[in-house]
Amino acid sequence: MNQLSGRVQALVLSGGGTRGLYTISLLATLENHYSNGDPDYNIADHFDIIGGTSIGGILALGLASGVNARTLKKVLDSNRKDIFPQNLWLLGSAYRFFRQLFGSKFSPKPLKKAVYSAVGDLKITDLHTRVLIPALNGSTGAPKTFKTPHHPKFTRDGERKVIDVALATSAAPTYFPPHKMEDGLMLDGGLWANLPAFSIYHELCNDRFLNVDPQKVHMLAVGTMGTDVAIQAKSSGSSGYIGSWGLGKKLTAMMMDTTERWQTFMTQHNLGDRFVQLDDRGVHNIELDDSNDKSAEYMQFQAANNAQYALGNQNVRAFFEHQRQKVTFYTARGDEYEAGCKSSTK
């Protein structure tokens, strides 16, 4: 089937824990530039499908719920220390160390509270545009992709709550516990698609899905200031789980970095210069759970600068000349309705 014609635009957001503050700050800067003073203007209105993983998935769901980037930035910035609390005292650090040996480092309750403050009790069927959100079903070992019901054959996720999908895609091993859903224990989607760019390309262009002409697809990807994760040669991999892998933190980071680089390569190979990536990868070394003020200020500063630089790129500006095409969703009975027009409780 083909709901879409002409230029088709996708927005895809990386996972990266607290570094999602960079992602949403960059989007908020672009949004503010194009808002013409309208406080309700939402950058999501320019994209026909939005995807993201982990914090990128949470932000994608927020944007698709009708919450704009400027608001989401405030939500994330004001809650980062509750989601990723920093221990400044020795006993607290020791407690978290031993807790991580036998469970997760953080409680998901502050994250759930923050997400709920933005999206409430909305269901996937209540979203305003198409979304694609990766997770991993830990009960089966199989990749899971949560989707809006934008195809009549794929409606099973429609009645899920947005907050459940948000907690599923962000349940990073060692950081948060698996998120329990009726079909299994869900883990962070970054374990197989930290930047679901190629997953979205497949969703758009495969003839079993949306069947869009690949030459019409344009994709904007926004990263999280990641770094290339590797084992130092001097360690020879002999330091064990704690020494080499830092209680699994480095292993998780390496898997997420690897899957992001693979998805990026495959998408660039297929889209060429129609794939535009905005990121600031390098030697920043901001960890997934680094919520201190200095790091937050640095991420926001870099995001604002990079957004201003991006505005000088015609390929970036072209994304904001496009308006999202009509979005049709389907019920399990085969009925169809326009996205954003279904009544809901928030």
KAQUI-V349495 format. One record per pair of residues at least 24 apart in sequence whose ideal C-beta (glycine too) atoms are under 10 Angstrom apart, sorted by the first residue. I is the first residue (numbers start at 0). J is the second residue. Records with the same first field share a line. If there is no record, write none. Layout:
I = J, J
//
This chain:
0 = 149, 150, 151, 152, 206, 207, 208, 209, 210, 327
1 = 206, 208, 209, 210, 211, 212
2 = 47, 129, 149, 150, 209, 210, 211, 324, 325, 326, 327
3 = 47, 48, 129, 149, 203, 209, 210, 211, 212, 215, 216, 324, 325, 326
4 = 211, 212, 215, 324
5 = 211, 212, 215, 321, 324
6 = 47, 215, 216, 217, 273, 317, 318, 320, 321, 324
7 = 46, 47, 48, 203, 204, 209, 211, 212, 213, 215, 216, 217, 218, 321, 323, 324
8 = 45, 46, 47, 48, 49, 203, 215, 216, 217, 218, 219, 273, 317, 318, 319, 320, 321, 322, 323, 324
9 = 46, 47, 48, 49, 50, 129, 131, 195, 196, 199, 200, 202, 203, 211, 216, 217, 218, 219, 220, 266, 270, 274, 318
10 = 42, 43, 45, 46, 47, 48, 49, 50, 51, 55, 58, 59, 62, 63, 128, 130, 199, 218, 219, 220, 221, 318
11 = 46, 48, 49, 50, 51, 52, 55, 59, 131, 192, 194, 195, 196, 197, 198, 199, 200, 218, 219, 220, 221, 222, 262, 263, 266, 274, 276
12 = 49, 50, 51, 52, 53, 54, 55, 56, 57, 58, 59, 62, 194, 195, 196, 219, 220, 221, 222, 223
13 = 51, 52, 53, 54, 55, 56, 58, 189, 193, 194, 195, 196, 220, 221, 222, 223, 224, 225, 255, 256, 259, 262, 263, 276, 278
14 = 51, 52, 53, 54, 55, 56, 57, 58, 133, 168, 169, 171, 187, 188, 189, 190, 192, 193, 194, 195, 222, 223, 225, 255, 256, 258, 259, 287
15 = 52, 53, 54, 55, 189, 193, 194, 222, 223, 224, 225, 252, 255, 256, 259, 278, 285, 286, 287
16 = 53, 54, 79, 82, 83, 169, 171, 174, 175, 187, 189, 223, 251, 252, 255, 285, 286, 287, 288, 289, 290
17 = 54, 75, 76, 79, 80, 82, 83, 223, 285, 286, 287, 288, 289, 290, 291, 294, 295, 298
18 = 54, 55, 222, 223, 224, 225, 279, 283, 285, 286, 287, 288, 289, 294, 295, 298
19 = 51, 53, 54, 55, 56, 57, 58, 71, 72, 75, 79, 169, 221, 223, 224, 287, 298
20 = 54, 72, 75, 76, 79, 223, 224, 285, 290, 294, 295, 296, 297, 298, 299, 302
21 = 221, 222, 223, 224, 225, 277, 278, 279, 283, 285, 294, 295, 297, 298, 299, 300, 301, 302, 305
22 = 51, 54, 55, 58, 59, 68, 71, 72, 75, 221, 222, 223, 224, 277, 278, 298, 302
23 = 54, 55, 57, 58, 61, 62, 68, 69, 70, 71, 72, 73, 74, 75, 76, 221, 223, 298, 299, 302
24 = 68, 69, 71, 72, 75, 76, 295, 298, 299, 300, 301, 302, 303, 305, 306
25 = 68, 72, 221, 222, 223, 224, 277, 278, 279, 298, 299, 301, 302, 303, 304, 305, 306, 307, 309
26 = 58, 62, 67, 68, 69, 71, 72, 219, 221, 277, 302, 306
27 = 67, 68, 69, 70, 71, 72, 73, 299, 302, 303, 306
28 = 68, 69, 72, 299, 302, 303, 304, 305, 306, 307, 309, 310
29 = 68, 219, 221, 277, 302, 306, 307, 309, 310, 315, 316, 318, 319
30 = 62, 67, 68, 69, 70, 71, 72, 306, 319
31 = 67, 68, 69, 72, 303, 306
32 = 306, 307, 309, 310, 316, 319
33 = 310, 316, 318, 319, 320
34 = 67, 68, 69
37 = 67
38 = 67, 69, 70
39 = 65, 67, 69, 70
40 = 67, 68, 69
41 = 65, 66, 67, 68, 69, 70, 71, 127, 128, 323
42 = 67, 68, 69, 219, 318, 319
43 = 67, 68, 126, 127, 128, 130, 323
44 = 127, 128, 319, 321, 322, 323
45 = 128, 219, 317, 318, 319, 320, 321, 322, 323
46 = 128, 129, 217, 218, 219, 318, 321, 322, 323, 324
47 = 128, 129, 149, 203, 209, 211, 216, 217, 321, 322, 323, 324, 325, 326
48 = 128, 129, 130, 131, 146, 147, 149, 199, 202, 203, 209, 211, 216, 218, 323, 326
49 = 126, 127, 128, 129, 130, 131, 132, 147, 199, 219, 323
50 = 129, 130, 131, 132, 133, 144, 146, 188, 192, 194, 195, 196, 198, 199, 200, 202, 218, 220
51 = 130, 131, 132, 133, 168, 188, 192, 193, 194, 195, 199, 220, 221
52 = 131, 132, 133, 134, 168, 169, 187, 188, 189, 190, 191, 192, 193, 194, 195, 198, 255, 258, 259, 262
53 = 132, 133, 134, 165, 168, 169, 170, 171, 174, 175, 187, 188, 189, 190, 192, 193, 223, 255, 287
54 = 82, 110, 165, 168, 169, 171, 187, 189, 223, 287
55 = 132, 133, 168, 169, 188, 189, 193, 194, 195, 220, 221, 222, 223, 259
56 = 130, 131, 132, 133, 134, 145, 164, 165, 166, 167, 168, 169, 187, 188, 189, 192, 195
57 = 110, 113, 114, 117, 118, 132, 161, 162, 164, 165, 166, 168, 169
58 = 117, 165, 221
59 = 126, 128, 130, 131, 132, 164, 165, 168, 195
60 = 114, 117, 118, 121, 123, 126, 130, 132, 145, 161, 162, 164, 165, 168
61 = 114, 117, 118, 121, 161, 165
62 = 126, 127, 128, 130
63 = 118, 121, 123, 125, 126, 127, 128, 129, 130, 132, 147, 161, 326, 338, 339
64 = 117, 118, 119, 121, 123, 125, 126, 127, 128, 130, 161, 339, 343, 345
65 = 117, 118, 121, 125, 126, 127, 128, 339, 345
66 = 116, 117, 118, 121, 345
70 = 117
71 = 117, 118
72 = 299, 302
73 = 117
74 = 113, 114, 116, 117, 118
75 = 113, 117, 295
76 = 290, 292, 295, 298, 299
77 = 113, 116
78 = 109, 110, 112, 113, 114, 116, 117, 290
79 = 109, 113, 288, 289, 290, 291, 292, 294, 295
80 = 109, 290, 291, 292, 295
81 = 105, 106, 108, 109, 110, 112, 113, 290
82 = 106, 107, 108, 109, 110, 111, 112, 113, 114, 169, 174, 175, 288, 290
83 = 109, 110, 174, 286, 287, 288, 289, 290, 291
84 = 109, 288, 290
85 = 288, 289, 290, 291, 292
87 = 291
96 = 241, 246
99 = 173, 174, 245, 246, 247, 248
100 = 240, 241, 246
102 = 173, 176
103 = 170, 171, 172, 173, 174, 175, 176, 177
104 = 171, 173, 174, 175, 176, 246, 247, 248, 288
105 = 171, 173, 174, 175, 176, 288
106 = 175, 176
107 = 166, 169, 170, 174, 175, 176, 177, 178
110 = 162, 165, 166, 169, 170, 174, 175
111 = 162, 163, 165, 166, 178
112 = 162
113 = 165
114 = 161, 162, 163, 164, 165, 166, 169
115 = 160, 161, 162, 165
117 = 161, 162, 165, 345
118 = 160, 161, 162, 164, 165, 345
119 = 160, 161, 162, 343, 344, 345
120 = 160, 161, 162, 343, 344, 345
121 = 160, 161, 162, 343, 344, 345
122 = 156, 157, 158, 159, 160, 161, 162, 163, 164, 341, 343, 344
123 = 147, 148, 154, 155, 156, 157, 158, 159, 160, 161, 163, 164, 328
124 = 148, 154, 156, 157, 158, 159, 161, 328, 329, 330, 336, 338, 341, 343
125 = 157, 160, 161, 328, 338, 339, 340, 341, 342, 343, 344, 345
126 = 157, 161, 326, 328, 338, 339, 341, 343
127 = 323, 326, 337, 338, 339, 340
128 = 323, 324, 326, 328, 338, 339
129 = 199, 202, 203, 209, 323, 326, 327, 328, 338
130 = 156, 161, 164, 199
131 = 188, 192, 195, 198, 199, 201, 202, 203
132 = 156, 161, 164, 165, 167, 168, 169, 188, 192, 195, 198
133 = 167, 168, 187, 188, 189, 190, 191, 192, 193, 194, 195, 198, 258, 262
134 = 164, 166, 167, 168, 169, 170, 177, 178, 180, 183, 185, 186, 187, 188, 189, 190, 191, 192
135 = 167, 168, 170, 172, 177, 183, 184, 185, 186, 187, 188, 189, 190, 191, 192
136 = 167, 177, 180, 182, 183, 184, 185, 186
137 = 170, 172, 177, 178, 179, 183, 184, 185, 186, 187, 190
138 = 177, 179, 180, 182, 183, 184, 185, 186
139 = 182, 183, 184
140 = 183, 186
141 = 183, 191
142 = 188, 190, 191, 192, 198
143 = 167, 168, 180, 182, 183, 185, 186, 188, 191
144 = 168, 188, 191, 192, 195, 198, 199, 201, 202
145 = 180, 185, 188
146 = 202, 208
147 = 326, 328, 329, 338
148 = 327, 328, 329, 330, 331, 335, 336, 338
149 = 202, 208, 209, 326, 327, 328, 329, 338
150 = 202, 207, 208, 209, 210, 327, 328, 329
151 = 327, 328, 329, 330, 331, 332, 333, 334, 335
152 = 207, 208, 329, 333
153 = 202, 207, 208, 329
154 = 328, 329, 330, 331, 332, 333
155 = 182, 331
157 = 328, 329, 330, 331, 341
158 = 330, 331
161 = 343, 345
168 = 192, 195
171 = 247, 248, 251, 252, 254, 255, 287, 288
172 = 247, 248, 250, 251, 254
173 = 244, 245, 246, 247, 248, 249, 250, 251, 252, 287, 288
174 = 247, 248, 251, 287, 288
187 = 251, 254, 255
188 = 255, 258
189 = 251, 252, 254, 255, 256, 257, 258, 259, 287
190 = 251, 254, 255, 257, 258
191 = 254, 255, 257, 258, 261, 262
192 = 255, 258, 259, 261, 262
193 = 222, 223, 225, 252, 254, 255, 256, 257, 258, 259, 260, 261, 262, 263
194 = 220, 221, 222, 223, 225, 255, 256, 258, 259, 260, 261, 262, 263, 266, 276, 278
195 = 220, 258, 259, 262, 266
196 = 220, 259, 261, 262, 263, 264, 265, 266, 267, 269, 270, 274, 276
197 = 261, 262, 263, 264, 265, 266, 267, 268, 269, 270, 274
198 = 262, 265, 266
199 = 262, 266
200 = 262, 265, 266, 268, 269, 270, 274
201 = 265, 266, 269
204 = 269, 270
213 = 269, 270, 273
214 = 270, 271, 273
215 = 273
216 = 266, 269, 270, 273, 274
217 = 270, 272, 273, 274, 275, 314, 317, 318, 321
218 = 266, 267, 269, 270, 273, 274, 275, 276, 318
219 = 273, 274, 275, 276, 277, 309, 314, 315, 317, 318, 319
220 = 259, 262, 263, 266, 267, 274, 275, 276, 277, 278
221 = 275, 276, 277, 278, 302, 305, 306, 309
222 = 259, 263, 276, 277, 278, 279, 280
223 = 255, 259, 278, 279, 280, 285, 287, 298
224 = 278, 279, 280, 281, 283, 284, 285, 294, 297, 298, 301, 302, 305
225 = 252, 255, 256, 259, 260, 278, 279, 280, 281, 283, 285, 287
226 = 252, 256, 280, 281, 282, 283, 284, 285, 286
227 = 253, 256, 257, 260, 280, 281, 282
228 = 252, 253, 254, 255, 256, 257, 260
229 = 253, 256
245 = 286
248 = 286, 287, 288
249 = 286
251 = 287
252 = 286, 287
255 = 287
256 = 280
272 = 314
273 = 314, 317
274 = 314
275 = 309, 312, 314, 315, 317, 318
277 = 302, 305, 306, 308, 309, 312, 315
278 = 305
279 = 304, 305
//
